[in-house]
Amino acid sequence: MTKVLDVSFLRNNGGFTEADQLLGLVNLLPDMVFVKDAAGRFIFANAALRKYLGLSSDEPLNDLHESHFLPEKSVSNILSAEARILETGESTADVEECFSFSGRPVCWLSTTKIALRDEQGRINGLVAISRDITENKRQDTIRRGSAALFELIARNQPLDMILHALTLLVESMVEGICASVLLFDQETGKLRHGAAPSLPEAYCRVIDGITFGPKVGSCGTAAWRSEPVIVEDIENSPLWEDYVEIARPFKLRSCWSTPIMDSNRQVLGTFALYSGEVRKPSAHEKELIDMATSIASIAIDRWHNEERVRFMAHHDPLTGLSNRTLFWTQFNRALHEAKRENRMVAITYLDLDDFKQVNDLFGHAAGDEVLCRVADRIVSCIRAADIAVRLGGDEFALVFSNPKHDEEGVRRRLAEIREKVSMPIDVESARLKVDCSIGVAFYPGDGQTAEDLLAAADADMYSAKKAGRNRLTVVQVEE
């Protein structure tokens, strides 16, 4: 519905002069209007400007000066521009200026200033009309910033770069705020550092790896509850009882944390704003939090999807071990490093004995369960630098790098793996015992290339099967 301004009182002078009527209209305007004399002194300010500056309707303007509410640099720029208007008579229209009023958030004004002249045409002052465009600027900044972030996401830029840009965008739109993103690590169940460009590094190190919980500060509790947690005063919050000593040295007094969720309402991480003051977030800050968590959710979810795609391209979908494609890359890299650093490399071929019977008697689902359990047992016996791969079916390969050329040590490790693989496995209502045969070859004595070494280990695995299965055979190196 269009709002109609009732100005009928102006039609009946009722003792009011034209100047009084004009003044009444100007005071009804939502825009800020002021008049200055030729010396740059305020001689009039309408009701909107007085309200903006915190002046009463009858407070005199004699002593009012820009320096009372604007920083020195802004005052200097304003006075220089007004001096040109008073000197040349040239008006300025829709000049956008950013101001930081004392005790107020940063604001933007669009101002038009026109020179005033007396009856002889001499310039004797100026009149200005200012419109508050802060909200428009904020929304424009959000739109442009969001567009830039979505472009980073679309271009598959690294997640840490996207989160860093996101936190900087939020911090640029509010004063005295530090933004932080923590990422949920599914393997450890902890929140890990994602981005926090303005928080002290020492604080980030301390909170890196916090867990979920009903009283784990703002972020750990927000992730636990799957809902925003607004802590206005860290010093007196029961949620921070065990963590207040961490925040106190860094003068952090409030923390507002919101969980970052995916489309299935699973927690991906948290987005938090810290302040050095005891306070709650403003409506503008809540809007920024909503924007940031939405973009962070898209970025993190996409990153997880890309990670899954990359993982599936190089890993066996059943066991999670490396597949043939990744294996050849890893194996050749291991040989390259061995040549450079004079290391020994052991390549092992492992095949389950009579595995077909498991599928025939219990079904392929049971067979898949056995393969997964075997893969887990193999992984539990190897080191981080070792390589494990499912070559296909019930065949596996292992690569050990050993700088000490300790073949006997490799044999002991393989015997341990064979023993562990052969431990009973409960599948449905049955307890199965699956044995394996293992063949192994060593670089450089048994071959120089990955293909030759794997073929040698494969041949020896078949020798183990012919010798009675559930055996370990080793290629004999000619002296």
C-alpha positions in Angstrom: 0.0 0.0 0.0 1.4 3.4 -1.0 1.8 5.7 2.0 0.2 9.2 1.4 1.9 12.1 3.2 -0.8 14.4 4.7 0.3 18.0 4.0 -3.2 19.5 4.2 -2.1 21.7 7.1 0.1 23.7 4.6 -3.0 24.8 2.6 -4.2 26.8 5.6 -1.5 29.1 6.6 -3.0 29.4 10.1 -0.3 32.1 10.9 2.6 30.1 9.3 4.9 31.8 6.9 6.1 30.2 3.7 9.4 29.6 5.4 7.6 27.7 8.2 5.8 25.6 5.7 9.0 24.8 3.8 10.7 24.0 7.1 7.9 21.6 8.0 8.3 19.8 4.7 12.0 19.5 5.0 11.7 18.1 8.5 9.4 15.4 7.1 12.0 14.2 4.6 13.7 10.8 5.4 16.9 12.2 3.8 19.3 14.4 5.8 19.4 18.0 4.8 21.7 20.7 6.1 22.7 24.3 5.1 26.1 25.9 5.7 27.1 29.6 5.4 30.0 30.9 3.3 32.3 30.3 6.3 31.4 26.6 6.4 29.3 26.9 9.6 26.1 24.9 10.0 23.1 27.1 10.0 20.4 24.5 9.5 19.9 20.7 10.0 16.6 19.0 9.4 15.1 16.5 11.8 16.5 13.4 10.0 20.1 14.7 10.3 19.6 15.8 13.9 18.3 12.3 14.8 21.2 10.7 13.0 23.7 12.8 14.9 21.8 12.5 18.2 20.9 16.2 18.4 17.6 17.4 19.9 15.2 19.5 17.8 16.1 22.8 19.6 19.8 22.2 20.1 21.8 25.1 18.6 24.1 24.5 15.7 26.6 27.3 16.4 29.3 25.0 17.6 28.5 22.0 15.4 31.5 20.9 13.3 32.3 17.7 11.3 35.2 17.0 13.6 32.7 16.3 16.4 31.6 13.1 14.7 33.9 12.3 11.8 37.6 11.2 11.6 40.1 13.8 10.7 40.7 12.4 7.2 37.0 12.5 6.3 36.7 16.1 7.7 39.6 17.2 5.5 38.2 15.7 2.4 34.7 17.2 3.0 36.0 20.7 3.7 38.2 20.6 0.6 35.3 19.6 -1.6 33.0 22.2 0.0 35.6 24.9 -0.4 35.6 24.2 -4.2 31.8 24.5 -4.3 31.9 27.9 -2.4 34.7 29.1 -4.7 33.4 27.9 -8.1 29.7 27.5 -7.6 29.9 24.0 -9.2 27.5 21.5 -7.6 28.4 17.9 -6.8 25.7 15.1 -7.2 25.4 11.7 -5.7 28.9 11.6 -4.2 29.2 8.3 -2.3 31.3 8.6 0.9 32.2 6.1 3.6 32.0 7.4 7.2 32.9 6.1 10.6 30.8 8.0 13.1 32.0 7.9 16.7 30.2 5.1 18.5 28.5 3.9 15.3 29.1 1.2 12.7 30.6 2.3 9.4 28.1 3.9 7.1 27.8 5.0 3.5 26.1 8.3 2.4 25.2 9.5 -1.1 25.3 13.3 -1.0 24.4 16.1 -3.3 25.7 19.6 -2.6 24.5 22.8 -4.3 25.9 26.4 -3.9 23.5 29.0 -2.6 23.5 32.5 -3.9 22.1 35.8 -2.8 20.1 38.3 -4.9 23.2 39.6 -6.5 24.3 36.1 -7.5 27.1 35.9 -4.9 27.8 32.6 -3.3 26.8 32.8 0.3 26.6 29.1 1.4 25.6 25.7 0.3 22.8 23.2 0.8 23.3 19.4 1.0 21.0 16.4 0.9 22.4 13.1 2.1 20.8 9.7 1.8 22.0 6.7 3.9 22.9 4.0 1.4 24.7 1.7 3.9 22.3 -1.2 3.5 22.5 -1.0 -0.3 26.3 -1.0 -0.1 26.2 -4.0 2.3 23.9 -5.9 0.1 26.0 -5.1 -3.0 29.1 -6.1 -1.2 27.5 -9.4 -0.2 26.3 -10.1 -3.7 29.7 -9.3 -5.2 31.6 -11.2 -2.5 29.3 -14.2 -2.9 29.7 -14.2 -6.6 33.5 -14.1 -6.3 33.3 -17.1 -3.8 31.0 -19.1 -6.0 33.5 -18.5 -8.9 36.3 -20.0 -6.8 34.1 -23.0 -6.0 33.2 -23.4 -9.7 36.8 -23.3 -10.6 37.6 -26.1 -8.1 40.0 -23.9 -6.2 41.5 -25.3 -2.9 39.1 -25.4 0.0 41.5 -23.5 2.3 41.6 -20.7 -0.3 37.8 -20.5 -0.5 37.4 -20.5 3.3 40.1 -17.9 3.8 38.4 -15.6 1.2 35.0 -16.2 2.9 36.3 -15.2 6.4 38.0 -12.1 5.0 34.8 -11.0 3.3 32.8 -11.3 6.5 35.5 -9.4 8.5 35.6 -6.6 5.9 31.9 -5.9 6.6 32.0 -5.6 10.4 34.4 -3.9 12.8 36.1 -5.7 15.7 35.2 -9.2 14.5 37.3 -12.2 13.9 35.8 -15.0 11.8 36.7 -18.7 12.0 35.9 -21.9 10.2 36.5 -25.3 11.8 36.1 -28.5 9.7 34.7 -31.8 11.0 37.2 -34.6 10.5 35.2 -37.8 10.0 38.1 -40.1 10.8 38.9 -38.6 14.2 35.5 -37.1 15.1 37.2 -33.8 15.9 37.0 -30.2 14.6 40.1 -29.1 12.8 41.4 -25.7 11.7 39.9 -24.5 8.4 40.4 -20.7 8.2 40.9 -17.9 10.7 43.0 -15.1 9.2 42.6 -12.7 12.1 42.6 -14.9 15.1 45.9 -15.3 16.9 47.8 -18.3 15.6 48.5 -19.6 19.1 44.7 -19.7 19.8 44.1 -21.5 16.5 46.6 -24.1 17.5 45.0 -24.7 20.9 41.5 -25.2 19.5 42.6 -27.3 16.5 41.3 -30.8 17.3 38.5 -30.0 19.8 35.7 -32.5 20.1 32.0 -32.3 20.0 30.3 -32.0 23.4 27.5 -30.4 25.4 29.9 -27.9 27.1 32.8 -27.5 24.6 32.8 -23.7 24.2 30.7 -22.3 21.4 31.9 -24.4 18.4 32.1 -27.8 20.0 28.6 -27.2 21.6 27.1 -25.9 18.3 28.4 -29.0 16.5 27.0 -31.2 19.3 23.6 -29.6 19.2 23.5 -29.1 15.5 22.2 -25.5 16.1 23.6 -22.0 16.6 25.2 -21.3 20.0 25.4 -17.6 20.9 27.7 -16.9 23.9 27.6 -13.2 24.8 30.1 -13.4 27.6 32.8 -16.1 27.5 34.0 -15.3 31.0 30.6 -16.2 32.6 29.2 -18.9 30.2 28.9 -22.4 31.6 29.7 -23.7 28.1 33.2 -22.2 28.4 34.0 -23.3 31.9 36.7 -25.7 30.8 38.0 -23.4 28.0 37.8 -19.8 29.4 41.5 -19.9 30.3 42.2 -20.5 26.6 40.3 -17.5 25.4 41.3 -15.1 28.2 44.9 -14.4 27.2 43.6 -13.4 23.7 40.9 -11.0 25.1 38.1 -12.9 23.4 34.9 -12.1 25.2 32.1 -13.3 23.0 31.8 -16.1 20.4 28.8 -16.9 18.2 29.1 -20.3 16.5 26.8 -21.9 13.9 27.1 -25.4 12.6 27.8 -25.9 8.9 25.4 -28.6 7.7 25.1 -30.5 4.4 21.8 -31.3 2.7 21.3 -34.4 4.9 21.7 -32.3 8.1 25.1 -33.8 8.8 27.7 -31.5 10.5 30.5 -30.4 8.1 32.1 -27.9 10.5 31.4 -24.7 12.3 31.4 -21.0 11.4 32.1 -18.6 14.3 32.5 -14.9 14.9 34.6 -13.7 17.9 34.4 -10.3 19.5 36.5 -8.6 22.1 33.3 -7.1 23.6 30.6 -8.7 25.7 27.6 -8.5 23.3 25.3 -10.5 21.0 25.3 -10.3 17.2 23.4 -7.6 15.4 20.8 -8.3 12.8 23.4 -7.4 10.1 25.9 -9.9 11.7 23.3 -12.6 11.8 22.7 -12.1 8.1 26.4 -12.4 7.4 26.5 -15.6 9.5 23.7 -17.1 7.4 25.4 -16.1 4.2 28.8 -17.5 5.3 27.5 -20.8 6.6 25.5 -21.3 3.4 28.5 -20.7 1.1 30.8 -22.7 3.4 28.3 -25.7 3.2 28.4 -25.6 -0.6 32.2 -25.3 -0.7 32.9 -28.1 1.9 30.2 -30.4 0.5 31.6 -30.0 -3.0 35.2 -30.6 -1.7 34.0 -33.8 0.0 32.4 -34.9 -3.3 35.5 -34.1 -5.3 37.6 -36.0 -2.7 35.3 -39.0 -3.0 35.5 -38.9 -6.8 39.3 -38.7 -6.6 39.4 -41.5 -4.1 37.2 -43.8 -6.1 39.3 -43.1 -9.2 42.3 -44.5 -7.5 41.0 -46.9 -4.9 39.1 -50.2 -4.8 35.5 -49.4 -4.0 35.1 -52.6 -1.9 38.1 -52.6 0.4 39.3 -49.0 0.1 42.8 -50.1 -0.8 44.7 -48.6 -3.8 43.6 -49.9 -7.2 45.9 -50.9 -10.0 46.1 -47.4 -11.5 47.3 -45.9 -8.3 49.4 -48.9 -7.4 51.6 -48.6 -10.5 52.2 -44.9 -9.8 53.1 -45.6 -6.2 55.3 -48.6 -7.0 57.3 -46.8 -9.7 57.8 -43.9 -7.3 59.0 -46.2 -4.6 61.5 -47.7 -7.1 62.7 -44.3 -8.2 63.3 -43.3 -4.6 65.1 -46.6 -3.9 67.5 -46.1 -6.8 68.2 -42.6 -5.7 68.7 -43.5 -2.0 70.1 -47.0 -2.3 67.1 -48.7 -0.7 65.8 -52.2 -1.0 62.2 -52.6 -2.1 60.2 -55.8 -1.4 57.1 -56.5 -3.6 54.7 -59.1 -2.3 51.9 -61.0 -4.1 49.2 -62.4 -1.8 46.4 -64.7 -2.9 43.7 -66.2 -0.8 43.5 -70.0 -0.9 40.3 -71.6 -2.2 38.4 -68.4 -1.9 35.9 -69.5 -4.6 34.4 -71.9 -2.0 33.4 -68.9 0.2 31.4 -67.4 -2.6 29.9 -70.8 -3.6 28.9 -71.9 -0.1 27.9 -68.6 1.5 27.3 -66.1 -1.4 29.0 -63.1 -2.7 28.0 -60.8 0.1 29.9 -63.1 2.5 32.8 -63.2 0.1 32.9 -59.4 0.0 32.8 -59.3 3.8 35.8 -61.6 4.0 37.8 -59.5 1.4 37.1 -56.4 3.5 38.2 -58.1 6.7 41.4 -59.4 5.0 42.2 -55.9 3.7 41.7 -54.4 7.2 44.1 -57.0 8.7 46.7 -56.3 6.0 46.5 -52.5 6.6 46.8 -53.1 10.4 50.2 -54.8 9.8 51.8 -52.3 7.4 53.4 -48.9 8.0 52.4 -45.6 6.6 55.2 -45.7 4.0 54.1 -49.1 2.8 51.7 -49.7 -0.1 48.8 -52.1 -0.2 46.6 -52.8 -3.3 43.8 -55.1 -4.3 44.8 -56.3 -7.7 41.4 -57.9 -8.3 39.4 -60.8 -7.1 41.1 -62.2 -4.1 44.6 -61.0 -5.1 46.6 -58.4 -3.2 50.0 -56.8 -3.5 52.2 -55.1 -0.9 55.3 -53.0 -1.3 57.8 -52.4 1.5 60.6 -50.0 1.3 63.6 -50.8 3.5 66.8 -48.7 3.6 68.6 -51.4 5.7 68.3 -54.1 3.1 66.8 -56.4 5.8 65.3 -59.3 3.9 64.8 -61.3 7.0 62.8 -58.5 8.6 60.5 -58.5 5.5 60.0 -62.2 5.9 59.0 -61.8 9.5 56.5 -59.1 8.6 55.0 -61.3 5.9 54.7 -64.2 8.3 52.8 -62.0 10.7 50.5 -60.8 7.9 49.9 -64.5 6.8 49.1 -65.5 10.4 46.7 -62.5 10.9 44.9 -63.1 7.6 44.3 -66.7 8.6 42.6 -65.9 11.9 38.9 -66.9 11.9 36.3 -64.6 10.4 32.7 -64.6 11.6 30.3 -64.3 8.6 26.6 -64.6 9.2 26.2 -67.9 11.2 29.6 -69.3 10.1 33.1 -69.0 11.3 35.5 -69.1 8.3 39.3 -69.6 8.2 40.8 -68.3 5.0 44.5 -69.1 4.4 46.7 -67.3 1.9 49.8 -68.0 -0.2 52.5 -65.3 -0.5 55.3 -64.7 -3.0 57.9 -62.0 -2.6 60.7 -60.5 -4.8 63.3 -57.9 -3.9 64.7 -54.9 -5.8 67.3 -54.6 -7.0 68.3 -58.3 -7.0 65.2 -59.8 -8.6 64.4 -57.1 -11.2 64.8 -53.5 -12.1 61.3 -52.6 -13.2 57.9 -52.7 -11.4 56.6 -55.1 -14.0 59.5 -57.6 -13.7 59.3 -57.5 -9.9 55.6 -58.1 -9.7 55.8 -60.9 -12.2 58.6 -62.5 -10.1 56.5 -62.2 -6.9 53.5 -63.6 -8.7 55.4 -66.6 -9.9 56.6 -67.4 -6.4 53.1 -67.1 -5.1 52.0 -69.8 -7.5 55.0 -71.9 -6.3 53.7 -71.5 -2.8 50.3 -72.8 -3.9 51.8 -75.8 -5.7 53.8 -76.6 -2.5 50.7 -77.0 -0.5 49.1 -73.5 0.0 49.2 -71.4 3.1 52.8 -70.8 2.5 55.3 -68.0 2.0 58.0 -68.4 -0.6 60.8 -65.9 -1.4 62.7 -65.5 -4.6 66.2 -66.7 -4.1 68.7 -64.1 -5.1 71.7 -65.4 -6.9 74.9 -64.4 -5.3 
